[in-house]
Amino acid sequence: MVKQYLYLMRHGETFFNQMSKIQGWCDSPLTKKGVEQACIAGHYFEREQINLDAAYSSTSERACDTLEKVTDMPYKRVKGLKEWNFGRFEGEHEYLNPELPYRDFFVQFDGEGEDEVQKRISDCLLKIMQGEDGKNVLAVSHGATCGRFAANWAHKSNVFKNAPVANCCVFVYEFENNEFTLLEIVNHDFSTIDG
């Protein structure tokens, strides 16, 4: 069996990111900077000579638009890759967020709990990888879901500790025997982008 790799990527900067708005299941478009970030992330795959065999995206527009700047290959939109549902906090200012960890704070406001998000993203990515024969799989998702997935597999690697989850960062996982091992988190150099 071929050893597989999952490249789990966060989307590029959005207008709500720029405005410090809580953005989970609600959506806002990529900024000009976000589009440029996605293009730079696409160069990472070219530079490292990573030939993608399959691609998946959250159903959110910001994730799909990011993926389409990274690669022109066909891809599947998957609801399981969506961001944490923050309930009635969606679209509100980030200063209303509680301190981390969120745990079940958003459940009382019709959102998701931490364990629910972690199970959803973990089940989704396991199903994706089990259904793929190709070596390299790209999945574009969101900051909190990328973090919860890394936390789910933290016992296999200590790479995630204190690592930033910047826009368009790539979590590189090895997938073998139905287990994920985080090999590295790639944060790109965006110093050439204005703003």
N, CA, C and O of each residue as an XYZ file, in Angstrom:
780
protein
N       0.845     -1.200      0.000
C       0.000      0.000      0.000
C       0.881      1.251      0.000
O       1.872      1.325      0.727
N       0.510      2.221     -0.815
C       1.257      3.470     -0.935
C       1.027      4.340      0.299
O      -0.106      4.512      0.749
N       2.116      4.884      0.839
C       1.994      5.814      1.957
C       1.369      7.094      1.413
O       1.795      7.613      0.382
N       0.359      7.595      2.113
C      -0.370      8.763      1.636
C      -0.045      9.993      2.488
O       0.407      9.891      3.628
N      -0.294     11.155      1.885
C      -0.066     12.423      2.576
C      -1.286     13.311      2.414
O      -1.836     13.458      1.322
N      -1.692     13.896      3.525
C      -2.780     14.867      3.530
C      -2.184     16.248      3.732
O      -1.415     16.479      4.665
N      -2.549     17.165      2.841
C      -2.143     18.566      2.953
C      -3.397     19.351      3.330
O      -4.215     19.701      2.479
N      -3.525     19.614      4.626
C      -4.698     20.300      5.156
C      -4.379     21.796      5.257
O      -3.499     22.199      6.018
N      -5.091     22.600      4.498
C      -4.776     24.024      4.381
C      -5.899     24.899      4.903
O      -7.079     24.603      4.717
N      -5.512     25.978      5.558
C      -6.468     27.017      5.939
C      -6.656     27.965      4.746
O      -5.737     28.164      3.952
N      -7.842     28.537      4.633
C      -8.145     29.487      3.553
C      -7.348     30.789      3.700
O      -6.740     31.043      4.740
N      -7.360     31.603      2.650
C      -6.704     32.908      2.671
C      -7.499     33.937      3.448
O      -8.631     33.686      3.863
N      -6.894     35.098      3.639
C      -7.538     36.173      4.405
C      -8.849     36.602      3.755
O      -8.948     36.713      2.533
N      -9.865     36.843      4.607
C     -11.176     37.304      4.147
C     -11.464     38.697      4.698
O     -10.737     39.216      5.545
N     -12.551     39.287      4.188
C     -12.970     40.592      4.703
C     -13.297     40.509      6.198
O     -12.966     41.424      6.951
N     -13.944     39.419      6.636
C     -14.259     39.277      8.061
C     -12.988     39.093      8.889
O     -12.918     39.591     10.012
N     -11.982     38.392      8.362
C     -10.696     38.308      9.064
C     -10.136     39.719      9.258
O      -9.682     40.079     10.343
N     -10.179     40.499      8.193
C      -9.625     41.856      8.206
C     -10.381     42.752      9.189
O      -9.791     43.629      9.820
N     -11.686     42.524      9.310
C     -12.535     43.340     10.183
C     -12.650     42.778     11.597
O     -13.381     43.321     12.426
N     -11.913     41.665     11.879
C     -11.967     40.997     13.193
C     -13.386     40.552     13.556
O     -13.842     40.748     14.682
N     -14.073     39.951     12.583
C     -15.419     39.412     12.799
C     -15.347     37.901     12.989
O     -14.507     37.231     12.387
N     -16.221     37.376     13.818
C     -16.301     35.935     14.041
C     -16.893     35.294     12.790
O     -17.973     35.674     12.339
N     -16.184     34.328     12.240
C     -16.554     33.752     10.947
C     -16.439     32.246     11.019
O     -15.341     31.692     10.966
N     -17.559     31.598     11.138
C     -17.588     30.144     11.176
C     -18.351     29.633      9.972
O     -17.786     29.466      8.892
N     -19.661     29.381     10.165
C     -20.492     28.935      9.054
C     -20.931     30.104      8.184
O     -21.309     29.898      7.030
N     -20.888     31.340      8.714
C     -21.136     32.485      7.843
C     -19.881     32.680      6.992
O     -18.831     32.114      7.296
N     -19.987     33.470      5.941
C     -18.889     33.533      4.983
C     -18.644     34.960      4.549
O     -19.545     35.797      4.605
N     -17.445     35.237      4.122
C     -17.124     36.506      3.466
C     -16.038     36.212      2.433
O     -15.289     35.245      2.572
N     -15.956     37.043      1.404
C     -15.002     36.754      0.321
C     -13.555     37.003      0.717
O     -13.264     37.705      1.685
N     -12.662     36.412     -0.058
C     -11.240     36.669      0.127
C     -10.932     38.123     -0.193
O     -11.515     38.707     -1.108
N     -10.015     38.699      0.566
C      -9.490     40.017      0.225
C      -8.484     39.842     -0.915
O      -8.138     38.722     -1.289
N      -8.024     40.967     -1.458
C      -6.961     40.919     -2.473
C      -5.740     40.214     -1.885
O      -5.089     39.413     -2.556
N      -5.438     40.522     -0.618
C      -4.317     39.877      0.071
C      -4.561     38.371      0.187
O      -3.641     37.575     -0.003
N      -5.792     37.983      0.497
C      -6.127     36.566      0.615
C      -5.923     35.805     -0.680
O      -5.453     34.668     -0.669
N      -6.277     36.429     -1.802
C      -6.064     35.819     -3.121
C      -4.572     35.637     -3.372
O      -4.141     34.589     -3.853
N      -3.779     36.669     -3.042
C      -2.329     36.578     -3.235
C      -1.711     35.522     -2.312
O      -0.778     34.821     -2.704
N      -2.232     35.411     -1.095
C      -1.755     34.364     -0.180
C      -1.985     32.979     -0.775
O      -1.111     32.115     -0.711
N      -3.161     32.775     -1.352
C      -3.488     31.479     -1.959
C      -2.561     31.173     -3.133
O      -2.145     30.029     -3.318
N      -2.241     32.186     -3.919
C      -1.317     31.990     -5.052
C       0.070     31.604     -4.552
O       0.712     30.724     -5.126
N       0.540     32.255     -3.489
C       1.843     31.919     -2.901
C       1.823     30.494     -2.350
O       2.796     29.755     -2.497
N       0.708     30.109     -1.715
C       0.578     28.736     -1.206
C       0.635     27.729     -2.352
O       1.195     26.644     -2.199
N       0.059     28.086     -3.494
C       0.123     27.207     -4.664
C       1.549     26.999     -5.136
O       1.902     25.911     -5.591
N       2.379     28.044     -5.032
C       3.794     27.923     -5.422
C       4.544     26.946     -4.522
O       5.518     26.323     -4.945
N       4.081     26.815     -3.268
C       4.707     25.850     -2.349
C       4.640     24.439     -2.944
O       5.632     23.710     -2.915
N       3.498     24.056     -3.472
C       3.339     22.713     -4.039
C       4.213     22.537     -5.279
O       4.783     21.467     -5.492
N       4.317     23.581     -6.093
C       5.197     23.531     -7.267
C       6.663     23.411     -6.851
O       7.407     22.581     -7.372
N       7.058     24.258     -5.901
C       8.456     24.292     -5.455
C       8.887     22.951     -4.840
O      10.004     22.485     -5.065
N       7.992     22.349     -4.070
C       8.295     21.067     -3.410
C       8.019     19.868     -4.321
O       8.193     18.721     -3.911
N       7.590     20.137     -5.554
C       7.278     19.103     -6.545
C       6.273     18.083     -5.999
O       6.443     16.871     -6.136
N       5.233     18.616     -5.381
C       4.154     17.780     -4.845
C       3.054     17.729     -5.895
O       2.405     18.739     -6.169
N       2.848     16.575     -6.473
C       1.798     16.377     -7.469
C       0.534     15.913     -6.754
O       0.477     14.797     -6.237
N      -0.463     16.766     -6.729
C      -1.704     16.446     -6.031
C      -2.533     15.460     -6.848
O      -2.679     15.605     -8.062
N      -3.068     14.462     -6.161
C      -3.889     13.446     -6.815
C      -5.382     13.693     -6.626
O      -6.196     13.219     -7.419
N      -5.742     14.431     -5.581
C      -7.148     14.712     -5.298
C      -7.224     15.974     -4.460
O      -6.291     16.315     -3.734
N      -8.365     16.670     -4.576
C      -8.542     17.904     -3.819
C      -9.974     18.005     -3.302
O     -10.931     17.615     -3.971
N     -10.086     18.542     -2.086
C     -11.370     18.706     -1.410
C     -11.408     20.089     -0.776
O     -10.376     20.648     -0.405
N     -12.617     20.627     -0.660
C     -12.774     21.928     -0.017
C     -14.000     21.924      0.881
O     -14.971     21.209      0.635
N     -13.936     22.731      1.918
C     -15.128     23.106      2.664
C     -16.119     23.707      1.673
O     -15.721     24.210      0.622
N     -17.392     23.657      2.002
C     -18.402     24.243      1.119
C     -18.413     25.767      1.196
O     -19.092     26.413      0.398
N     -17.687     26.349      2.128
C     -17.631     27.810      2.236
C     -16.871     28.401      1.053
O     -15.858     27.861      0.610
N     -17.386     29.527      0.553
C     -16.802     30.165     -0.629
C     -15.335     30.516     -0.423
O     -14.534     30.375     -1.347
N     -14.967     30.972      0.778
C     -13.581     31.386      1.028
C     -12.608     30.230      0.873
O     -11.468     30.426      0.451
N     -13.050     29.032      1.213
C     -12.200     27.846      1.062
C     -12.122     27.412     -0.402
O     -11.044     27.094     -0.903
N     -13.274     27.401     -1.089
C     -13.289     27.030     -2.513
C     -12.433     27.989     -3.333
O     -11.660     27.566     -4.193
N     -12.581     29.293     -3.057
C     -11.808     30.287     -3.812
C     -10.314     30.129     -3.555
O      -9.503     30.331     -4.459
N      -9.947     29.772     -2.331
C      -8.536     29.527     -2.012
C      -8.020     28.337     -2.812
O      -6.966     28.417     -3.442
N      -8.765     27.232     -2.787
C      -8.338     26.028     -3.502
C      -8.166     26.317     -4.988
O      -7.212     25.845     -5.605
N      -9.083     27.090     -5.565
C      -9.027     27.369     -7.005
C      -7.824     28.228     -7.389
O      -7.443     28.254     -8.559
N      -7.219     28.929     -6.432
C      -5.985     29.677     -6.696
C      -4.748     28.798     -6.499
O      -3.682     29.088     -7.041
N      -4.898     27.730     -5.723
C      -3.784     26.812     -5.461
C      -3.605     25.836     -6.611
O      -2.479     25.535     -7.008
N      -4.718     25.341     -7.148
C      -4.664     24.343     -8.223
C      -5.878     24.496     -9.119
O      -6.930     24.963     -8.683
N      -5.725     24.096    -10.384
C      -6.870     24.138    -11.294
C      -7.494     22.757    -11.485
O      -8.310     22.557    -12.384
N      -7.102     21.799    -10.628
C      -7.656     20.457    -10.757
C      -9.100     20.422    -10.234
O      -9.472     21.249     -9.402
N      -9.910     19.476    -10.712
C     -11.272     19.335    -10.190
C     -11.221     18.979     -8.700
O     -10.275     18.341     -8.239
N     -12.236     19.393     -7.965
C     -12.258     19.092     -6.529
C     -13.688     18.843     -6.067
O     -14.649     19.147     -6.775
N     -13.808     18.285     -4.871
C     -15.117     18.003     -4.281
C     -15.338     18.937     -3.095
O     -14.433     19.164     -2.293
N     -16.546     19.473     -2.995
C     -16.935     20.305     -1.863
C     -17.573     19.407     -0.804
O     -18.472     18.624     -1.111
N     -17.106     19.521      0.445
C     -17.530     18.621      1.511
C     -17.942     19.422      2.750
O     -17.151     20.202      3.281
N     -19.181     19.226      3.206
C     -19.683     19.977      4.364
C     -18.900     19.686      5.635
O     -18.781     20.553      6.501
N     -18.366     18.481      5.757
C     -17.624     18.102      6.959
C     -16.361     18.915      7.187
O     -15.815     18.919      8.290
N     -15.886     19.617      6.132
C     -14.684     20.443      6.251
C     -14.996     21.880      6.662
O     -14.088     22.706      6.762
N     -16.284     22.187      6.903
C     -16.660     23.557      7.278
C     -16.056     23.939      8.631
O     -15.653     23.087      9.423
N     -16.010     25.239      8.859
C     -15.485     25.796     10.103
C     -16.420     25.472     11.271
O     -17.554     25.039     11.064
N     -15.949     25.680     12.465
C     -16.740     25.586     13.692
C     -17.975     26.473     13.524
O     -17.873     27.604     13.050
N     -19.133     25.957     13.913
C     -20.357     26.752     13.902
C     -20.427     27.529     15.220
O     -20.571     26.936     16.289
N     -20.324     28.858     15.134
C     -20.324     29.701     16.331
C     -21.710     30.222     16.695
O     -21.834     31.133     17.513
N     -22.749     29.650     16.095
C     -24.121     29.986     16.470
C     -24.426     31.462     16.315
O     -24.084     32.071     15.301
N     -25.077     32.043     17.331
C     -25.498     33.443     17.253
C     -24.336     34.426     17.334
O     -24.539     35.634     17.215
N     -23.126     33.925     17.535
C     -21.945     34.788     17.528
C     -21.417     35.037     16.111
O     -20.520     35.855     15.911
N     -21.979     34.327     15.135
C     -21.538     34.486     13.749
C     -21.688     35.948     13.295
O     -22.747     36.555     13.454
N     -20.621     36.487     12.736
C     -20.649     37.842     12.207
C     -20.439     38.929     13.246
O     -20.345     40.106     12.896
N     -20.363     38.555     14.525
C     -20.124     39.532     15.591
C     -18.630     39.829     15.690
O     -17.814     39.136     15.082
N     -18.275     40.855     16.454
C     -16.864     41.223     16.600
C     -16.123     40.186     17.450
O     -16.689     39.621     18.386
N     -14.872     39.948     17.120
C     -14.072     38.925     17.813
C     -13.853     39.217     19.292
O     -13.544     38.297     20.048
N     -14.003     40.468     19.733
C     -13.800     40.730     21.163
C     -14.855     40.044     22.028
O     -14.688     39.959     23.245
N     -15.941     39.553     21.419
C     -16.973     38.816     22.151
C     -16.588     37.348     22.388
O     -17.214     36.660     23.194
N     -15.558     36.879     21.682
C     -15.108     35.491     21.883
C     -14.649     35.279     23.325
O     -14.007     36.153     23.909
N     -14.976     34.124     23.897
C     -14.407     33.802     25.209
C     -12.925     33.457     25.065
O     -12.431     33.296     23.949
N     -12.224     33.344     26.176
C     -10.827     32.916     26.116
C     -10.762     31.450     25.708
O     -11.674     30.670     25.982
N      -9.670     31.097     25.051
C      -9.450     29.694     24.686
C      -9.115     28.889     25.926
O      -8.543     29.441     26.866
N      -9.446     27.614     25.968
C     -10.203     26.860     24.952
C     -11.707     27.153     25.042
O     -12.239     27.412     26.121
N     -12.377     27.105     23.884
C     -13.807     27.428     23.823
C     -14.681     26.360     24.465
O     -15.737     26.660     25.022
N     -14.231     25.112     24.383
C     -14.999     23.960     24.875
C     -16.438     24.010     24.346
O     -16.639     23.999     23.131
N     -17.440     24.064     25.230
C     -18.837     24.026     24.796
C     -19.517     25.387     24.894
O     -20.745     25.461     24.919
N     -18.742     26.457     24.950
C     -19.307     27.801     25.127
C     -20.388     28.116     24.101
O     -21.427     28.673     24.456
N     -20.163     27.771     22.835
C     -21.078     28.192     21.762
C     -22.340     27.344     21.673
O     -23.273     27.715     20.960
N     -22.393     26.207     22.383
C     -23.573     25.337     22.341
C     -24.805     26.084     22.843
O     -25.884     25.957     22.265
N     -24.654     26.861     23.912
C     -25.788     27.611     24.475
C     -26.307     28.693     23.527
O     -27.398     29.231     23.720
N     -25.509     29.003     22.498
C     -25.909     30.003     21.503
C     -26.177     29.347     20.144
O     -26.018     29.975     19.097
N     -26.590     28.066     20.178
C     -26.956     27.294     18.986
C     -25.776     26.973     18.081
O     -25.959     26.736     16.887
N     -24.571     26.964     18.635
C     -23.378     26.595     17.887
C     -22.921     25.185     18.240
O     -23.647     24.419     18.873
N     -21.715     24.865     17.821
C     -21.148     23.535     18.081
C     -20.235     23.549     19.295
O     -19.652     24.575     19.643
N     -20.124     22.390     19.933
C     -19.163     22.190     21.006
C     -17.835     21.702     20.442
O     -17.764     21.210     19.315
N     -16.795     21.846     21.240
C     -15.445     21.490     20.802
C     -15.329     20.030     20.376
O     -14.744     19.734     19.334
N     -15.886     19.111     21.179
C     -15.805     17.682     20.844
C     -16.563     17.372     19.559
O     -16.141     16.531     18.765
N     -17.689     18.063     19.361
C     -18.499     17.863     18.153
C     -17.720     18.279     16.906
O     -17.721     17.572     15.899
N     -17.055     19.434     16.984
C     -16.251     19.919     15.850
C     -15.097     18.958     15.578
O     -14.825     18.602     14.432
N     -14.425     18.547     16.648
C     -13.269     17.660     16.505
C     -13.663     16.332     15.880
O     -12.948     15.808     15.027
N     -14.802     15.785     16.302
C     -15.268     14.510     15.738
C     -15.662     14.688     14.270
O     -15.349     13.845     13.429
N     -16.345     15.784     13.972
C     -16.797     16.026     12.593
C     -15.617     16.109     11.627
O     -15.601     15.422     10.606
N     -14.639     16.939     11.942
C     -13.497     17.115     11.027
C     -12.659     15.841     10.951
O     -12.151     15.488      9.887
N     -12.516     15.150     12.087
C     -11.709     13.922     12.102
C     -12.369     12.806     11.308
O     -11.708     12.113     10.536
N     -13.669     12.633     11.496
C     -14.406     11.611     10.732
C     -14.382     11.921      9.242
O     -14.225     11.028      8.409
N     -14.540     13.204      8.920
C     -14.561     13.628      7.516
C     -13.233     13.331      6.817
O     -13.208     12.750      5.731
N     -12.130     13.737      7.452
C     -10.821     13.538      6.821
C     -10.420     12.068      6.764
O      -9.754     11.645      5.819
N     -10.817     11.286      7.766
C     -10.551      9.851      7.723
C     -11.295      9.211      6.548
O     -10.728      8.397      5.819
N     -12.557      9.579      6.368
C     -13.359      9.037      5.259
C     -12.749      9.428      3.909
O     -12.680      8.611      2.990
N     -12.310     10.682      3.801
C     -11.681     11.142      2.558
C     -10.445     10.307      2.246
O     -10.291      9.810      1.130
N      -9.573     10.156      3.226
C      -8.312      9.446      2.988
C      -8.533      7.956      2.733
O      -7.823      7.356      1.926
N      -9.498      7.360      3.406
C      -9.799      5.946      3.174
C     -10.348      5.715      1.773
O     -10.197      4.628      1.216
N     -10.987      6.739      1.201
C     -11.581      6.604     -0.131
C     -10.651      6.973     -1.265
O     -11.029      6.871     -2.432
N      -9.431      7.403     -0.943
C      -8.480      7.836     -1.964
C      -7.361      6.818     -2.167
O      -6.824      6.270     -1.204
N      -7.019      6.573     -3.427
C      -5.887      5.698     -3.754
C      -4.620      6.505     -4.014
O      -3.509      5.981     -3.935
N      -4.803      7.780     -4.324
C      -3.656      8.618     -4.663
C      -2.770      8.910     -3.467
O      -3.177      8.746     -2.317
N      -1.559      9.342     -3.756
C      -0.563      9.590     -2.717
C      -0.777     10.917     -1.995
O      -0.650     10.976     -0.772
N      -1.101     11.991     -2.736
C      -1.162     13.340     -2.176
C      -2.560     13.934     -2.299
O      -3.093     14.085     -3.398
N      -3.144     14.269     -1.146
C      -4.507     14.786     -1.097
C      -4.501     16.169     -0.439
O      -3.950     16.346      0.648
N      -5.117     17.139     -1.107
C      -5.265     18.488     -0.571
C      -6.680     18.662     -0.041
O      -7.647     18.283     -0.703
N      -6.802     19.241      1.160
C      -8.112     19.598      1.712
C      -8.020     21.017      2.252
O      -7.177     21.306      3.101
N      -8.881     21.904      1.766
C      -8.873     23.294      2.241
C     -10.019     23.483      3.231
O     -11.186     23.238      2.923
N      -9.649     23.922      4.417
C     -10.617     24.065      5.498
C     -10.394     25.409      6.204
O     -10.181     26.428      5.546
N     -10.441     25.412      7.522
C     -10.489     26.650      8.303
C      -9.601     26.551      9.547
O      -9.172     25.464      9.934
N      -9.337     27.693     10.156
C      -8.410     27.757     11.282
C      -8.775     26.870     12.462
O      -7.950     26.081     12.923
N     -10.007     26.991     12.955
C     -10.404     26.216     14.129
C     -10.498     24.722     13.826
O     -10.123     23.896     14.658
N     -10.995     24.371     12.641
C     -11.101     22.944     12.304
C      -9.720     22.327     12.103
O      -9.485     21.186     12.500
N      -8.807     23.076     11.489
C      -7.425     22.575     11.365
C      -6.822     22.345     12.748
O      -6.137     21.350     12.981
N      -7.086     23.274     13.657
C      -6.570     23.142     15.016
C      -7.169     21.977     15.775
O      -6.456     21.267     16.483
N      -8.478     21.768     15.636
C      -9.139     20.651     16.340
C      -8.657     19.311     15.758
O      -8.498     18.338     16.495
N      -8.426     19.264     14.444
C      -7.927     18.021     13.858
C      -6.520     17.718     14.371
O      -6.208     16.574     14.701
N      -5.678     18.740     14.436
C      -4.318     18.551     14.968
C      -4.371     18.090     16.422
O      -3.587     17.238     16.840
N      -5.301     18.661     17.191
C      -5.440     18.270     18.602
C      -5.869     16.809     18.720
O      -5.444     16.108     19.637
N      -6.709     16.351     17.795
C      -7.181     14.965     17.822
C      -6.034     13.973     17.648
O      -6.080     12.863     18.177
N      -4.996     14.383     16.899
C      -3.863     13.493     16.630
C      -2.582     13.957     17.331
O      -1.479     13.569     16.945
N      -2.740     14.784     18.357
C      -1.570     15.336     19.062
C      -0.714     14.254     19.718
O       0.485     14.449     19.920
N      -1.321     13.116     20.049
C      -0.564     12.024     20.681
C       0.440     11.381     19.713
O       1.324     10.639     20.140
N       0.304     11.666     18.411
C       1.204     11.080     17.412
C       2.370     12.008     17.048
O       3.324     11.578     16.399
N       2.294     13.288     17.468
C       3.311     14.251     17.069
C       3.236     15.473     17.982
O       2.163     15.812     18.481
N       4.361     16.126     18.200
C       4.346     17.346     19.019
C       4.577     18.594     18.169
O       4.916     19.650     18.703
N       4.398     18.485     16.866
C       4.646     19.597     15.944
C       3.698     20.762     16.192
O       4.093     21.916     16.024
N       2.450     20.489     16.590
C       1.420     21.519     16.678
C       1.616     22.481     17.855
O       1.065     23.581     17.834
N       2.363     22.108     18.851
C       2.494     22.933     20.050
C       2.987     24.335     19.708
O       4.071     24.505     19.151
N       2.185     25.324     20.044
C       2.522     26.746     19.873
C       2.765     27.177     18.422
O       3.309     28.256     18.186
N       2.377     26.365     17.468
C       2.570     26.736     16.056
C       1.426     27.650     15.620
O       0.269     27.373     15.936
N       1.725     28.732     14.900
C       0.643     29.602     14.418
C      -0.156     28.911     13.312
O       0.370     28.109     12.541
N      -1.442     29.251     13.263
C      -2.316     28.741     12.201
C      -2.686     29.950     11.332
O      -3.813     30.444     11.374
N      -1.719     30.405     10.556
C      -1.900     31.599      9.731
C      -2.714     31.266      8.487
O      -2.894     30.099      8.140
N      -3.206     32.318      7.816
C      -3.942     32.102      6.571
C      -3.071     31.330      5.576
O      -1.887     31.619      5.405
N      -3.686     30.348      4.930
C      -3.056     29.495      3.906
C      -1.920     28.619      4.433
O      -1.166     28.057      3.639
N      -1.782     28.492      5.756
C      -0.773     27.550      6.252
C      -1.190     26.137      5.865
O      -2.373     25.859      5.666
N      -0.206     25.250      5.761
C      -0.461     23.873      5.340
C       0.020     22.920      6.423
O       1.195     22.917      6.789
N      -0.909     22.110      6.933
C      -0.578     21.033      7.866
C      -0.270     19.800      7.020
O      -1.135     19.319      6.288
N       0.944     19.291      7.116
C       1.351     18.134      6.314
C       1.270     16.881      7.191
O       2.001     16.750      8.173
N       0.379     15.973      6.824
C       0.179     14.731      7.578
C       0.590     13.517      6.747
O       0.360     13.458      5.539
N       1.190     12.574      7.415
C       1.374     11.240      6.840
C       0.169     10.416      7.273
O      -0.235     10.463      8.435
N      -0.406      9.660      6.339
C      -1.574      8.829      6.642
C      -1.220      7.373      6.365
O      -0.919      6.999      5.232
N      -1.258      6.561      7.412
C      -0.916      5.147      7.282
C      -1.659      4.367      8.355
O      -1.716      4.789      9.510
N      -2.231      3.226      7.971
C      -2.977      2.374      8.901
C      -4.077      3.142      9.627
O      -4.286      2.967     10.828
N      -4.774      3.993      8.882
C      -5.882      4.792      9.420
C      -5.473      5.757     10.525
O      -6.302      6.151     11.346
N      -4.212      6.136     10.550
C      -3.728      7.098     11.543
C      -3.000      8.244     10.844
O      -2.353      8.058      9.813
N      -3.123      9.419     11.429
C      -2.481     10.625     10.901
C      -1.329     11.046     11.808
O      -1.478     11.097     13.029
N      -0.193     11.344     11.211
C       0.959     11.875     11.944
C       1.320     13.221     11.332
O       1.654     13.301     10.150
N       1.254     14.277     12.137
C       1.594     15.611     11.655
C       3.103     15.725     11.516
O       3.836     15.603     12.498
N       3.564     15.961     10.293
C       4.999     16.047     10.017
C       5.523     17.475     10.150
O       6.611     17.695     10.682
N       4.740     18.450      9.663
C       5.152     19.850      9.761
C       3.971     20.763      9.475
O       2.965     20.349      8.897
N       4.118     22.019      9.896
C       3.156     23.061      9.542
C       3.928     24.106      8.747
O       4.896     24.689      9.236
N       3.487     24.332      7.521
C       4.171     25.259      6.626
C       3.440     26.600      6.652
O       2.305     26.702      6.185
N       4.091     27.625      7.197
C       3.577     28.983      7.138
C       4.407     29.718      6.082
O       5.637     29.713      6.136
N       3.741     30.335      5.144
C       4.401     30.935      3.988
C       4.905     32.336      4.293
O       4.453     32.983      5.238
N       5.845     32.791      3.483
C       6.375     34.152      3.574
C       5.491     35.071      2.720
O       5.509     34.999      1.491
N       4.724     35.928      3.386
C       3.834     36.849      2.686
C       4.385     38.280      2.712
O       3.635     39.232      2.500
N       5.660     38.435      2.963
C       6.251     39.778      3.111
C       6.210     40.586      1.809
O       6.354     41.808      1.835
N       6.016     39.917      0.687
C       5.973     40.636     -0.597
C       4.577     41.192     -0.889
O       4.388     41.927     -1.859
N       3.594     40.835     -0.041
C       2.215     41.279     -0.265
C       1.993     42.613      0.451
O       2.381     42.780      1.607
N       1.372     43.547     -0.243
C       1.027     44.838      0.379
C      -0.170     44.668      1.299
O      -1.065     43.869      1.025
N      -0.183     45.424      2.392
C      -1.326     45.421      3.304
C      -1.298     44.295      4.237
O      -2.197     44.159      5.067
